[in-house]
Amino acid sequence: MQAGRTVPLVAALVGFIAVWEAGGPLLASRSHPVFQPKSFYDAPGAEPIAPLPASLPLDQRKVTLGKRLFRDSRLSHDNSISCASCHDLAKGGADGLKHSVGIRGQVGERNAPTVFNTVFNFRQFWDGRAASLEEQIDGPVHDSREMASNWPEIVAKLKADVDYPVRFDDIYGRLGSEQIKNAIAEYERSLITPSSRFDRYLRGSRDAISAQELKGYELFKSYGCAACHQGVNVGGNLYERLGVMVMFFKDASASAATNLGREAVTGRAEDRHVFKVPSLRNVALTAPYFHDGSVATLEQAVLIMGRYQLAAEIPLQDVQLIVKFLNALTGEFTEAVP
């Protein structure tokens, strides 16, 4: 650890432990058998970040069906919005907007997170209200500002299709809401982006990243960023309060519904402003940032995180090096199905 950075790192760990003691899970859920998470505390001297696996054992028939459903706008009430509308694979698995747009041009309150590597998140949504990818799908389907639909309506639409009933019967034996959700979730589990340059570095290719990117990674660790952004998904496996060291929300904005975080789920005052820590994989592709899409650039995000989470005013030169490291987290995606 570099001199002068002990306090921010300890501060980050204090906040990290505080959320755990308040009831927030430390490690990812093991609800899906293909995900075997490990904390970077498990092995002394180990790197805080682990490389992504090259692939996962999935049912390719379900993946193919789920891909079609993911792009099917009939999941929305007016047949105008699909899952892919807000989670565009060509835009890093997000939509590039501050707040996503649903049916009839309605604008939501939160920034759409990437759909890439969501299989490695321990919970879904910024406030962690969904325990699985299947459960997450209920959110946008029923939200009046997103798809504004319901499962009886969707099932009726798909049963009227020439092809869907045959394919569902062949794979599941029936076409219903649980089968639709499972197929979409199986497709989403296929959306992983292994072989980033940093993954290759972790696997032993020491020339996969530049000297500046390596310096940025060392700064990322020494400032304390890795206390929350760690593991196989560089985040996504714990909750943390936004504003651990310095109050982030001020005045009326502190109680705004979009800023309540976990409190909106648990009803507990101690969960106010606590959010799921986002994954930083492919983060260079998914601006704007934060739960409300209020931060336009990675440089701004790093400065803000340093100030409010670590009580550190990170010099611009260090910010730029950390951003170079974050760019090395951009992975590769290859469609597993036609």
N, C-alpha and C positions, 0 to 999 in steps of 0.2 A: 504494500500500500504506500502511496506517495505521501510525503509529509504534508500536513495541513488538511488532510481529507478524512481523518479519523472521525471527527465529530459528525459530518453529514452521513457517513456510512452507519454509525451507531444510531443516529436519529432515524434513519430509514428503517433499520431493524427494529427499533422501539415501536414505530408505527405499525410495522408488519406484524409484530407479536401482539400488539394491542388489539388489532382486528381479529386475530386468531382467538384471543382470550374472550373477546366479545361475542364469539359464537360463529365467526366466519371460518369456513373450512380452509385449511392450509394447502392441501393437495387436491389434484383433480379427481373427479368421480371415476370409479371403475365400473360404471353402469354399462359401458360397451366393452366387450371382451378384447377388442383389438388394441385398446389403449392401456399401456402399462406405464403410468407416470412415475417419475422419481424426483425427489427433491435434491437440490444441489448440496444439501446438508448431509445426504446419505453417504457420501464418500469424501473424506477429508482430502483437500487438495484438488478435488475435481473441478472442472469448469462449471460455472453456474448455468450455462446453456448446453443443451444436448442437441445433436443433429436430428433432423426429421428422418423417419424411415422412408425408404424408396417407394414402398407401396404398402397397402393394407389388404388383408384377406376379406374380400367382399363378394357378394352374390352379383355377378355381372348381369344377370337377367333383371334383377331389381334396379341396378345402376342404370341400365339402358332405359327402363320404364320411368325411373325417377327423373332422368335427364329430360324426357319429353314433358313430364308433368311440371318440372321446374320452369319450363318455357311456355306453359299453357296458360293463356290469359283467362280461360274459363274458370279459373280458381277465384276470380274476382266477380263481384255482383254484376257489373256492367260489361264484363269481358274485355276490359281495357288494360288490366295490370297483371303481370305474372311475377313469380319470384325473381326472375332474371331482370325485371324492370329496375329493381333497387340493388340487385347483386349481379352486376355485369362483369363477367369474367375478363373482359377486355379492359376493364377499369379497376383492376386489382380486386375484383370480387365485391366492389361497392358501387356507388353511383356518381361519386365526385361532387355531390351536392351537400350543402350545409345541413339541410333537412330533406328527407325523401318526400316524394310526391305520390299520393295515392289516387283513387278514383275521383273523378270530377275535379281534378286539379287541387285536391286538398293537401295541405302541407303539414307534415308531422312536426314533432317537437325534438326528436333526437336524430343524431347522425347515424346512418346505416353502417353497421360494422361489416367488415369483409366476410364473405362466405368461405373463403379459403382457410383451410386448417381448423375449421370450427370443431372437428371431431376431437381435437386435443384440448378444447376448453372444458373446464369442470362444470360450468353452468352456461346458459345462453341468455342473451339480452344484457344490456348495461347493468341492470339491477339484479341480474341472476335469477329471475323469476321462473325460468324454465330449466328443468333438470336434465333434459335430453333434447336432441335435435328433433325428434318426433313431437315432443311437447311444445317446442318453440314454434312449430308451424301453425298451431292454433292461434297464436298472437296476431300475425298479420291477416290471417283469414277472417277473423272476427272484428278486427279494429275498424271502426267506422271511417277512419281517415286513410286506411290502407286498402284492403280488398273488400271490406264491408259485406262479407258473404257469410255462409254457414254451410255445415257439412251436408245436410239433406239436399240443399240446392246444388252443391258441387257434385255430389254423387249422382243426382238425377241427370245433370248435364253430361257427365262422363259415360253413364249407362246408355245415353242416347247416341253415343259415338259408335261408329262401325267397328273400330279396332280395339278400344280399351277393354270392353267386357271380356273379349277372348283372351287378351293378354293377362288380365288380372286373374281370370279363372285358371289359366295355365300355371301361373306362379303361386297364387294364394288360395285358389278355390272359390274366391268371391271378390266382389268390388265393394268396398266400404271405406269409411273415413280412416280407420286404423291402417288399412292396407295402402291407401293413398299416402298417408303420412310416412309410413315405413319406407315406401319406395323413394319418396323425395329425400328422406333422411339418408338412405343408403347411397343415393347419388351424391349428396353433400359430403358424406364420409370419403368419397373418392376424390374430392377437391383438395388435394394436398399439393404443396409446392416444395418438393425436396430439391437437393442439389444446388442450394444457394452457394455463392462463393464462400460464405462463412461456414456453411455445413462442410464443404470440402476441406476447409482449413481445420475444422474440428476433427475430421477423419484422417488428418495427417498430411494433407497437401499444404505445406506451410507457405508456398508461393501463390496460393489461391487469392490471398488478399494483399493489398499494398501495405507498405510501412506506415502510411498515414492511417489507414483503416485499422491496423493493429493497434496503433497508438490510441485511436478513438475507442477501441474496445477496452483497453487498459483504463482509460478515463471513465468509461461507462461503469466499470467495476469499482474503481477507487472512489468515485463520487457517491456510489451507493445505488445507482440505477438498477443494478442487478439484484437488489434485495427484493424487488417486486417483479421485475421483468427478467424471468429466469425460466429454466425448464425447457422442454422440447418446443414449446410455443412462444418462448420469450415473453411470458405473461399468460393471462387467461386461466390461471390456476389458483387464484386467491382474490379476496376483496381487499380494498384499501380506501381510506378516507381521502377525498380530494381536499387537500389543505391540512396535511399532517402537522407541519411545523408553523405555518402561517395561515391565518384564516383566508380561504379562497373566495367564498361567497359572502357578499356584504349586503346590507340593507334588505330590501324586499325580495331580492333575487334569492336569498338564502332559503326561503320557504316556498319558492316556486315549485310546482309539481315536478317539472322536468329535472330539478336539481335535488330532489329528496333522496334519490338513490335507493338503497336497500330499505329505508324507512317506509317507502310506499308499499313494500312487500311484507315486511315484518310488523310494522306498526310501532316499532321501538325507536324512541328518540335517539338512542345511542347509535343507531344505524343511519342517521341523517348524513347525507353527503358521502356515503360509502358506496363505491361502485366496484364492479368487477374490473380488475386490472386488464386492459386490452393487450392482445398479442401485438408484438412489434414486427412480426414477420410480414414482409412486403409493405411495410409502413411507408416507404418512399412513394408508393403508388396510390395511397388512399387518403390524400388530403381532401377536405379539411379535417381537423383533428378534435378530439375530446367528445364527450357524450352529446354535446350540443352543437358540434361543428363550428365552434367559435374561433378556432385557431387555424390560420391559413397555411402556415409553413412548419416544417420540421424544426427549423432553427428557433422559431417562436415557442414551439412545444417544449423543446429541451430547456430553454431559458425559464419558462414558467414552471416546469417540473422541478428544476433545480431550486427555484425560489420558494415554492410552496410545499414541496414534498421533502426537500433536503436542507432547507435554510441555507442554501449556497447560491451566491451570485456567480454563476459560471462564466468565466471570461469568454469573449467571442471566439478567440482562437480555439479554445477547448470545445466550444459548442460546434464549431465547424468540423472538428475532428470526430466528434461523436456522431454527427450527421453522416460523415463519410462511412463510419462503421455501420450505421443503420441502413445505408444503401446496399451494403454487402449482404443484408438479410433478404434481399429480393430473390425468390426462388424460381423454379421452372415448373410449368404446368403442361402436362400432356394429356389430352382427352383419352380416357381409358376405353371409351365406347364411341361408336360412330354417331 
